[in-house]
Amino acid sequence: MARCFDIVTAALLCAGAALASPGAVAQTAADTRLAVANETLACSAYADALPQLKAAAEAGSAEAQELLGWLYYEGTRVDGGVPRDLAEARRWLRLAAESGRARAQEVYTALELDAQPATRFATR
């Protein structure tokens, strides 16, 4: 499969992370993984972006959490695919929403309302 960005681009992004001050290394690593994931997503290589997005999301990147949640919500059939997984979508969108990502808050709320419509208003 042809790549939209090359290994040199990834190496430069990783080198930038290595030059960061010790206190910022973890955040810079998350930012680097997010940048690589965004480049990969731009090529519609969703399955290839998944590990980078997960790593950035697990490191606390709210943007990566939002993208990962959206990716699981949509699912893909391109590039080997990412399975649609609403439980994972909710998990990552909730974390992004709690970090203040407005779009994640909207999508997470919509997912929660759709998931439990009968129980939400049963106490009236």
KOLZANU-737882 format. One record per residue: residue number from 1; x, y, z of N, C-alpha, C in turn. Coordinates in nm, 2 decimals, padded with zeros to 4 digits. Layout:
    k     npx     npy     npz    capx    capy    capz     cpx     cpy     cpz
  NUM       X       Y       Z       X       Y       Z       X       Y       Z
...
% end
This chain:
    k     npx     npy     npz    capx    capy    capz     cpx     cpy     cpz
    1   00.08  -00.12   00.00   00.00   00.00   00.00   00.09   00.12   00.00
    2   00.06   00.22  -00.08   00.13   00.34  -00.09   00.10   00.43   00.03
    3   00.20   00.49   00.08   00.18   00.58   00.19   00.17   00.73   00.14
    4   00.09   00.81   00.21   00.08   00.95   00.17   00.19   01.03   00.23
    5   00.25   00.99   00.33   00.37   01.06   00.39   00.47   00.95   00.41
    6   00.60   01.00   00.41   00.71   00.90   00.41   00.77   00.89   00.55
    7   00.86   00.80   00.56   00.92   00.77   00.68   01.01   00.89   00.73
    8   01.05   00.97   00.64   01.13   01.09   00.68   01.04   01.19   00.76
    9   00.92   01.20   00.71   00.83   01.29   00.79   00.81   01.24   00.93
   10   00.78   01.11   00.94   00.76   01.05   01.07   00.89   01.07   01.16
   11   01.00   01.05   01.10   01.13   01.06   01.17   01.15   01.20   01.22
   12   01.12   01.30   01.14   01.13   01.44   01.18   01.04   01.47   01.30
   13   00.91   01.42   01.29   00.82   01.44   01.40   00.87   01.38   01.53
   14   00.93   01.26   01.52   00.98   01.19   01.64   01.10   01.27   01.69
   15   01.19   01.32   01.60   01.31   01.39   01.64   01.27   01.52   01.72
   16   01.16   01.58   01.67   01.11   01.70   01.75   01.07   01.66   01.89
   17   01.01   01.55   01.90   00.97   01.51   02.04   01.09   01.48   02.13
   18   01.19   01.43   02.07   01.31   01.40   02.15   01.38   01.52   02.20
   19   01.37   01.63   02.13   01.43   01.76   02.17   01.36   01.83   02.28
   20   01.24   01.79   02.31   01.16   01.86   02.41   01.23   01.85   02.55
   21   01.19   01.95   02.64   01.24   01.94   02.77   01.18   01.82   02.84
   22   01.25   01.77   02.95   01.21   01.65   03.01   01.06   01.65   03.06
   23   01.02   01.77   03.11   00.88   01.78   03.17   00.78   01.77   03.06
   24   00.81   01.80   02.94   00.72   01.81   02.83   00.73   01.69   02.73
   25   00.81   01.59   02.77   00.83   01.48   02.68   00.71   01.40   02.65
   26   00.63   01.37   02.76   00.51   01.29   02.75   00.41   01.36   02.66
   27   00.39   01.49   02.68   00.29   01.56   02.60   00.34   01.57   02.46
   28   00.47   01.60   02.44   00.52   01.61   02.31   00.51   01.48   02.23
   29   00.53   01.37   02.30   00.51   01.23   02.24   00.37   01.21   02.19
   30   00.28   01.25   02.28   00.13   01.24   02.24   00.10   01.33   02.12
   31   00.16   01.45   02.12   00.14   01.55   02.01   00.20   01.49   01.88
   32   00.32   01.42   01.89   00.38   01.36   01.78   00.30   01.25   01.72
   33   00.25   01.16   01.81   00.16   01.05   01.77   00.04   01.11   01.70
   34  -00.02   01.21   01.76  -00.14   01.27   01.70  -00.11   01.33   01.56
   35   00.00   01.39   01.54   00.04   01.45   01.41   00.06   01.34   01.31
   36   00.12   01.23   01.35   00.14   01.11   01.26   00.00   01.05   01.23
   37  -00.08   01.04   01.33  -00.22   00.99   01.30  -00.30   01.08   01.21
   38  -00.29   01.21   01.23  -00.36   01.30   01.14  -00.31   01.29   00.99
   39  -00.18   01.28   00.98  -00.12   01.26   00.84  -00.18   01.13   00.78
   40  -00.18   01.02   00.86  -00.23   00.89   00.81  -00.38   00.90   00.78
   41  -00.46   00.97   00.87  -00.60   00.98   00.84  -00.63   01.06   00.72
   42  -00.54   01.16   00.69  -00.56   01.24   00.56  -00.55   01.15   00.44
   43  -00.48   01.04   00.45  -00.46   00.95   00.34  -00.57   00.84   00.34
   44  -00.67   00.85   00.43  -00.77   00.75   00.45  -00.71   00.61   00.49
   45  -00.60   00.61   00.56  -00.54   00.49   00.61  -00.58   00.47   00.75
   46  -00.71   00.45   00.77  -00.77   00.45   00.91  -00.71   00.34   01.00
   47  -00.69   00.22   00.95  -00.64   00.11   01.03  -00.49   00.14   01.07
   48  -00.42   00.21   00.98  -00.28   00.25   01.02  -00.28   00.36   01.12
   49  -00.38   00.44   01.12  -00.38   00.56   01.22  -00.42   00.51   01.36
   50  -00.49   00.40   01.36  -00.55   00.36   01.49  -00.45   00.34   01.60
   51  -00.33   00.28   01.58  -00.24   00.26   01.70  -00.18   00.40   01.74
   52  -00.16   00.49   01.65  -00.10   00.62   01.69  -00.21   00.70   01.76
   53  -00.33   00.69   01.71  -00.44   00.76   01.78  -00.46   00.71   01.92
   54  -00.46   00.58   01.94  -00.48   00.51   02.07  -00.37   00.56   02.16
   55  -00.25   00.56   02.12  -00.13   00.60   02.20  -00.15   00.74   02.25
   56  -00.18   00.83   02.16  -00.20   00.97   02.19  -00.32   00.99   02.28
   57  -00.43   00.92   02.26  -00.55   00.93   02.35  -00.52   00.88   02.49
   58  -00.45   00.77   02.49  -00.41   00.71   02.63  -00.31   00.80   02.70
   59  -00.24   00.88   02.63  -00.14   00.98   02.69  -00.22   01.10   02.73
   60  -00.35   01.11   02.70  -00.43   01.23   02.75  -00.46   01.33   02.65
   61  -00.43   01.31   02.52  -00.46   01.41   02.42  -00.61   01.41   02.40
   62  -00.68   01.52   02.43  -00.83   01.53   02.42  -00.86   01.53   02.27
   63  -00.78   01.59   02.18  -00.81   01.58   02.04  -00.80   01.44   01.99
   64  -00.70   01.37   02.03  -00.69   01.23   01.99  -00.81   01.14   02.04
   65  -00.85   01.17   02.16  -00.96   01.10   02.22  -01.09   01.12   02.14
   66  -01.11   01.25   02.10  -01.22   01.28   02.01  -01.22   01.22   01.88
   67  -01.10   01.22   01.81  -01.09   01.15   01.68  -01.10   01.00   01.69
   68  -01.05   00.95   01.80  -01.06   00.80   01.82  -01.21   00.76   01.84
   69  -01.28   00.84   01.92  -01.42   00.82   01.95  -01.50   00.83   01.82
   70  -01.47   00.93   01.74  -01.54   00.94   01.61  -01.51   00.83   01.52
   71  -01.38   00.78   01.51  -01.34   00.67   01.43  -01.42   00.54   01.47
   72  -01.43   00.52   01.60  -01.50   00.40   01.64  -01.65   00.42   01.62
   73  -01.70   00.54   01.63  -01.84   00.56   01.60  -01.88   00.54   01.46
   74  -01.80   00.59   01.37  -01.83   00.57   01.22  -01.79   00.43   01.17
   75  -01.68   00.38   01.22  -01.63   00.25   01.16  -01.59   00.28   01.02
   76  -01.50   00.20   00.97  -01.46   00.22   00.83  -01.45   00.08   00.76
   77  -01.46   00.09   00.63  -01.44  -00.03   00.55  -01.31  -00.01   00.46
   78  -01.25   00.10   00.47  -01.13   00.13   00.39  -01.01   00.09   00.46
   79  -00.91   00.04   00.38  -00.77   00.01   00.44  -00.78  -00.09   00.55
   80  -00.85  -00.20   00.53  -00.86  -00.30   00.63  -00.96  -00.28   00.73
   81  -01.00  -00.15   00.74  -01.11  -00.12   00.83  -01.09  -00.11   00.98
   82  -01.17  -00.03   01.04  -01.18  -00.01   01.18  -01.32  -00.05   01.21
   83  -01.34  -00.15   01.30  -01.48  -00.19   01.32  -01.56  -00.08   01.40
   84  -01.69  -00.07   01.37  -01.77   00.02   01.44  -01.79  -00.04   01.58
   85  -01.77   00.04   01.68  -01.77  -00.01   01.82  -01.83   00.11   01.91
   86  -01.96   00.10   01.93  -02.02   00.21   02.00  -01.98   00.23   02.15
   87  -01.94   00.11   02.21  -01.89   00.12   02.35  -01.75   00.19   02.35
   88  -01.67   00.16   02.26  -01.54   00.23   02.25  -01.56   00.38   02.21
   89  -01.65   00.40   02.12  -01.68   00.54   02.08  -01.73   00.62   02.20
   90  -01.82   00.57   02.28  -01.87   00.64   02.40  -01.75   00.66   02.50
   91  -01.67   00.56   02.52  -01.55   00.57   02.61  -01.46   00.69   02.58
   92  -01.42   00.70   02.45  -01.33   00.80   02.41  -01.39   00.94   02.40
   93  -01.52   00.94   02.35  -01.59   01.07   02.34  -01.62   01.13   02.48
   94  -01.65   01.04   02.58  -01.67   01.09   02.71  -01.54   01.15   02.77
   95  -01.43   01.09   02.75  -01.30   01.15   02.80  -01.27   01.28   02.73
   96  -01.30   01.29   02.60  -01.27   01.41   02.53  -01.37   01.52   02.57
   97  -01.50   01.48   02.60  -01.60   01.58   02.64  -01.56   01.63   02.78
   98  -01.51   01.54   02.87  -01.47   01.58   03.00  -01.35   01.68   03.00
   99  -01.28   01.68   02.89  -01.16   01.77   02.87  -01.20   01.90   02.81
  100  -01.33   01.91   02.78  -01.38   02.04   02.72  -01.40   02.04   02.57
  101  -01.38   01.93   02.50  -01.40   01.93   02.35  -01.55   01.95   02.32
  102  -01.59   02.06   02.27  -01.73   02.09   02.24  -01.80   01.99   02.15
  103  -01.73   01.96   02.04  -01.79   01.86   01.95  -01.81   01.72   02.01
  104  -01.71   01.68   02.09  -01.72   01.55   02.16  -01.83   01.56   02.26
  105  -01.86   01.67   02.33  -01.97   01.68   02.42  -02.10   01.66   02.35
  106  -02.11   01.72   02.23  -02.24   01.71   02.15  -02.26   01.57   02.11
  107  -02.16   01.50   02.05  -02.17   01.37   02.00  -02.20   01.27   02.11
  108  -02.12   01.29   02.22  -02.14   01.20   02.34  -02.28   01.21   02.40
  109  -02.33   01.33   02.41  -02.47   01.35   02.46  -02.57   01.28   02.37
  110  -02.55   01.30   02.24  -02.64   01.23   02.14  -02.63   01.08   02.15
  111  -02.52   01.03   02.17  -02.50   00.88   02.18  -02.57   00.83   02.31
  112  -02.55   00.91   02.42  -02.62   00.87   02.54  -02.77   00.87   02.53
  113  -02.82   00.97   02.47  -02.97   00.99   02.45  -03.02   00.88   02.37
  114  -02.95   00.84   02.26  -02.99   00.73   02.17  -02.98   00.60   02.24
  115  -02.88   00.58   02.33  -02.86   00.45   02.39  -02.96   00.42   02.49
  116  -03.02   00.52   02.56  -03.11   00.49   02.67  -03.23   00.57   02.66
  117  -03.31   00.58   02.55  -03.42   00.67   02.54  -03.53   00.64   02.64
  118  -03.56   00.51   02.67  -03.67   00.47   02.75  -03.64   00.50   02.90
  119  -03.51   00.48   02.94  -03.48   00.49   03.08  -03.45   00.64   03.12
  120  -03.42   00.72   03.02  -03.39   00.86   03.05  -03.52   00.93   03.11
  121  -03.63   00.90   03.06  -03.75   00.97   03.10  -03.85   00.89   03.18
  122  -03.81   00.77   03.22  -03.89   00.67   03.29  -03.93   00.72   03.43
  123  -03.86   00.81   03.49  -03.88   00.85   03.63  -03.98   00.97   03.64
  124  -04.04   01.01   03.53  -04.13   01.12   03.53  -04.26   01.08   03.60
% end
